[in-house]
Amino acid sequence: MGDVTDVRVAAIASLTPLEELDSDPFLVDTRSQHDMCARWAAGKGYVVTRQLRLYGLRPDHHALWTDVESGEVELFVAANDRVLARALTSVPEFAAECERRGVRLEIAGLDEPPYNARTKASVHRRLSMPTAGYDGC
């Protein structure tokens, strides 16, 4: 690996049911999860090459490793531990597989955005109307 800007990152977001919006809005808000990962990567001079949205995926699932094997991904990042725990069936097994394959696993750990009734409503609209042409604005 050459320059630090050569690091290609896969950002992991959790696909959490919309029903959990009130109890844990950040876990439902995949856009904010990916934004946090992108800010983290940019701060290090890395580039996000993949945005993954996962729910309870097995750590050995080929979808996680295809981009690693093709050289498109060298590092996985999740916004926080809760996101990673929801995205995968076993974080310890995933971490072990990353280590075995020589792929770094990082947690962005930045502050979550604040949520109020208005921002929750925006997330709800964006996620409940994706086929109606809603662009998230």
MIZASE-931333 format. One record per residue (C-alpha): residue number from 1; x, y, z. Coordinates in pm, 1 decimal, padded with zeros to 6 digits. Example, Ala and Ser with C-alpha at 12.3 -4.5 7.8 and 13.67 -1.06 7.14 Angstrom:
<drenvo seq="1" x="01230.0" y="-00450.0" z="00780.0"/>
<drenvo seq="2" x="01367.0" y="-00106.0" z="00714.0"/>
! end
This chain:
<drenvo seq="1" x="00000.0" y="00000.0" z="00000.0"/>
<drenvo seq="2" x="00137.3" y="00336.8" z="-00094.5"/>
<drenvo seq="3" x="00014.6" y="00678.0" z="00003.9"/>
<drenvo seq="4" x="-00251.4" y="00700.9" z="00276.0"/>
<drenvo seq="5" x="-00494.4" y="00836.3" z="00012.8"/>
<drenvo seq="6" x="-00479.2" y="00494.9" z="-00150.6"/>
<drenvo seq="7" x="-00688.2" y="00345.4" z="00133.9"/>
<drenvo seq="8" x="-01025.3" y="00234.0" z="00000.8"/>
<drenvo seq="9" x="-01303.0" y="00207.9" z="00258.1"/>
<drenvo seq="10" x="-01633.3" y="00020.9" z="00279.4"/>
<drenvo seq="11" x="-01876.8" y="00205.8" z="00506.9"/>
<drenvo seq="12" x="-02111.0" y="-00028.4" z="00693.8"/>
<drenvo seq="13" x="-02460.2" y="00090.0" z="00787.6"/>
<drenvo seq="14" x="-02727.3" y="-00110.5" z="00966.3"/>
<drenvo seq="15" x="-03059.7" y="-00178.7" z="00803.3"/>
<drenvo seq="16" x="-03284.4" y="-00133.4" z="01104.1"/>
<drenvo seq="17" x="-03663.7" y="-00151.9" z="01076.8"/>
<drenvo seq="18" x="-03846.6" y="00179.0" z="01055.9"/>
<drenvo seq="19" x="-04048.4" y="00070.8" z="01361.6"/>
<drenvo seq="20" x="-03736.8" y="00140.6" z="01572.3"/>
<drenvo seq="21" x="-03716.7" y="00505.9" z="01464.8"/>
<drenvo seq="22" x="-03841.8" y="00636.7" z="01800.8"/>
<drenvo seq="23" x="-03625.8" y="00409.7" z="02016.5"/>
<drenvo seq="24" x="-03297.3" y="00446.3" z="01822.4"/>
<drenvo seq="25" x="-03322.4" y="00686.7" z="01528.1"/>
<drenvo seq="26" x="-02952.7" y="00670.9" z="01439.5"/>
<drenvo seq="27" x="-02970.6" y="00294.2" z="01380.5"/>
<drenvo seq="28" x="-03255.8" y="00353.2" z="01135.7"/>
<drenvo seq="29" x="-03091.2" y="00649.5" z="00961.6"/>
<drenvo seq="30" x="-02851.9" y="00480.9" z="00717.6"/>
<drenvo seq="31" x="-02779.5" y="00812.3" z="00545.7"/>
<drenvo seq="32" x="-02642.3" y="00965.3" z="00868.4"/>
<drenvo seq="33" x="-02445.4" y="00648.4" z="00940.4"/>
<drenvo seq="34" x="-02281.7" y="00665.0" z="00597.8"/>
<drenvo seq="35" x="-02223.3" y="01040.8" z="00634.8"/>
<drenvo seq="36" x="-02041.7" y="00979.4" z="00963.3"/>
<drenvo seq="37" x="-01823.5" y="00713.0" z="00801.3"/>
<drenvo seq="38" x="-01748.6" y="00945.9" z="00508.3"/>
<drenvo seq="39" x="-01646.7" y="01230.1" z="00743.1"/>
<drenvo seq="40" x="-01423.2" y="00991.0" z="00935.8"/>
<drenvo seq="41" x="-01261.5" y="00862.4" z="00614.4"/>
<drenvo seq="42" x="-01214.0" y="01211.6" z="00469.4"/>
<drenvo seq="43" x="-01048.8" y="01322.5" z="00791.5"/>
<drenvo seq="44" x="-00788.1" y="01053.3" z="00740.2"/>
<drenvo seq="45" x="-00745.1" y="01113.9" z="00367.0"/>
<drenvo seq="46" x="-00921.0" y="00786.8" z="00280.9"/>
<drenvo seq="47" x="-01189.0" y="00737.1" z="00016.9"/>
<drenvo seq="48" x="-01519.0" y="00551.7" z="00061.5"/>
<drenvo seq="49" x="-01553.3" y="00317.0" z="-00235.1"/>
<drenvo seq="50" x="-01849.8" y="00115.0" z="-00106.0"/>
<drenvo seq="51" x="-02156.5" y="00188.7" z="00104.7"/>
<drenvo seq="52" x="-02297.9" y="-00127.0" z="00257.8"/>
<drenvo seq="53" x="-02639.7" y="-00155.9" z="00421.2"/>
<drenvo seq="54" x="-02658.8" y="-00475.3" z="00621.8"/>
<drenvo seq="55" x="-02886.2" y="-00645.7" z="00870.3"/>
<drenvo seq="56" x="-02770.9" y="-00956.5" z="01053.6"/>
<drenvo seq="57" x="-02531.0" y="-01064.5" z="00780.0"/>
<drenvo seq="58" x="-02301.4" y="-01359.1" z="00848.5"/>
<drenvo seq="59" x="-01935.9" y="-01251.2" z="00878.6"/>
<drenvo seq="60" x="-01834.5" y="-01500.8" z="00609.8"/>
<drenvo seq="61" x="-02096.7" y="-01385.4" z="00356.2"/>
<drenvo seq="62" x="-01942.0" y="-01338.4" z="00011.8"/>
<drenvo seq="63" x="-02103.7" y="-00993.2" z="-00025.5"/>
<drenvo seq="64" x="-01866.7" y="-00860.1" z="00240.9"/>
<drenvo seq="65" x="-01554.2" y="-00998.3" z="00082.1"/>
<drenvo seq="66" x="-01605.0" y="-00961.0" z="-00294.7"/>
<drenvo seq="67" x="-01477.3" y="-00601.5" z="-00294.4"/>
<drenvo seq="68" x="-01187.8" y="-00696.5" z="-00065.6"/>
<drenvo seq="69" x="-01085.0" y="-00978.1" z="-00299.6"/>
<drenvo seq="70" x="-01103.9" y="-00747.0" z="-00603.8"/>
<drenvo seq="71" x="-00891.9" y="-00481.5" z="-00429.2"/>
<drenvo seq="72" x="-01174.0" y="-00223.9" z="-00409.2"/>
<drenvo seq="73" x="-01181.7" y="-00229.2" z="-00027.7"/>
<drenvo seq="74" x="-00897.2" y="-00236.2" z="00223.4"/>
<drenvo seq="75" x="-01078.7" y="-00119.4" z="00534.8"/>
<drenvo seq="76" x="-01426.4" y="-00149.8" z="00684.5"/>
<drenvo seq="77" x="-01568.4" y="00129.6" z="00898.3"/>
<drenvo seq="78" x="-01893.4" y="00150.6" z="01091.5"/>
<drenvo seq="79" x="-02029.6" y="00459.9" z="01262.1"/>
<drenvo seq="80" x="-02030.0" y="00291.6" z="01604.6"/>
<drenvo seq="81" x="-02049.2" y="-00043.3" z="01783.7"/>
<drenvo seq="82" x="-02432.2" y="-00049.5" z="01782.7"/>
<drenvo seq="83" x="-02437.6" y="-00018.2" z="01404.2"/>
<drenvo seq="84" x="-02184.5" y="-00297.3" z="01360.7"/>
<drenvo seq="85" x="-02369.6" y="-00524.1" z="01606.3"/>
<drenvo seq="86" x="-02695.6" y="-00477.6" z="01412.7"/>
<drenvo seq="87" x="-02534.5" y="-00514.8" z="01070.5"/>
<drenvo seq="88" x="-02361.5" y="-00846.7" z="01144.4"/>
<drenvo seq="89" x="-02455.8" y="-01165.2" z="01325.7"/>
<drenvo seq="90" x="-02121.7" y="-01172.9" z="01507.8"/>
<drenvo seq="91" x="-01885.3" y="-00878.8" z="01543.8"/>
<drenvo seq="92" x="-01608.5" y="-01095.2" z="01701.4"/>
<drenvo seq="93" x="-01624.2" y="-01340.3" z="01408.7"/>
<drenvo seq="94" x="-01619.1" y="-01052.5" z="01159.3"/>
<drenvo seq="95" x="-01321.3" y="-00893.6" z="01335.5"/>
<drenvo seq="96" x="-01140.0" y="-01228.6" z="01327.8"/>
<drenvo seq="97" x="-01214.8" y="-01268.5" z="00955.9"/>
<drenvo seq="98" x="-01088.7" y="-00914.3" z="00890.8"/>
<drenvo seq="99" x="-00768.0" y="-00994.5" z="01076.5"/>
<drenvo seq="100" x="-00727.5" y="-01323.0" z="00889.8"/>
<drenvo seq="101" x="-00766.2" y="-01141.7" z="00555.6"/>
<drenvo seq="102" x="-00548.7" y="-00845.5" z="00654.2"/>
<drenvo seq="103" x="-00834.7" y="-00594.8" z="00636.7"/>
<drenvo seq="104" x="-00866.5" y="-00322.6" z="00898.5"/>
<drenvo seq="105" x="-01191.7" y="-00273.2" z="01087.3"/>
<drenvo seq="106" x="-01252.7" y="00071.1" z="01238.7"/>
<drenvo seq="107" x="-01525.6" y="00250.1" z="01430.6"/>
<drenvo seq="108" x="-01580.2" y="00614.5" z="01332.3"/>
<drenvo seq="109" x="-01705.8" y="00704.7" z="01679.2"/>
<drenvo seq="110" x="-01808.7" y="01060.6" z="01592.9"/>
<drenvo seq="111" x="-02103.0" y="01229.9" z="01764.6"/>
<drenvo seq="112" x="-02440.8" y="01112.7" z="01643.3"/>
<drenvo seq="113" x="-02665.4" y="01383.8" z="01503.1"/>
<drenvo seq="114" x="-02940.4" y="01505.6" z="01734.0"/>
<drenvo seq="115" x="-03290.4" y="01381.1" z="01657.2"/>
<drenvo seq="116" x="-03617.1" y="01554.6" z="01729.1"/>
<drenvo seq="117" x="-03968.7" y="01508.9" z="01594.1"/>
<drenvo seq="118" x="-03884.2" y="01699.7" z="01276.8"/>
<drenvo seq="119" x="-03566.4" y="01508.2" z="01191.7"/>
<drenvo seq="120" x="-03733.2" y="01175.7" z="01273.8"/>
<drenvo seq="121" x="-04018.8" y="01269.4" z="01039.3"/>
<drenvo seq="122" x="-03765.2" y="01344.6" z="00766.6"/>
<drenvo seq="123" x="-03599.1" y="01004.2" z="00811.8"/>
<drenvo seq="124" x="-03942.0" y="00839.2" z="00812.3"/>
<drenvo seq="125" x="-04040.7" y="01012.4" z="00485.7"/>
<drenvo seq="126" x="-03713.3" y="00925.3" z="00317.1"/>
<drenvo seq="127" x="-03733.8" y="00558.6" z="00411.8"/>
<drenvo seq="128" x="-04104.8" y="00504.6" z="00363.1"/>
<drenvo seq="129" x="-04132.0" y="00667.7" z="00019.8"/>
<drenvo seq="130" x="-03821.8" y="00562.2" z="-00176.0"/>
<drenvo seq="131" x="-04017.3" y="00461.7" z="-00486.0"/>
<drenvo seq="132" x="-04229.1" y="00777.2" z="-00493.7"/>
<drenvo seq="133" x="-03939.7" y="00985.2" z="-00623.5"/>
<drenvo seq="134" x="-03862.5" y="01142.5" z="-00287.5"/>
<drenvo seq="135" x="-03502.0" y="01262.2" z="-00296.4"/>
<drenvo seq="136" x="-03446.4" y="01312.3" z="00076.3"/>
<drenvo seq="137" x="-03445.4" y="01692.9" z="00073.4"/>
! end
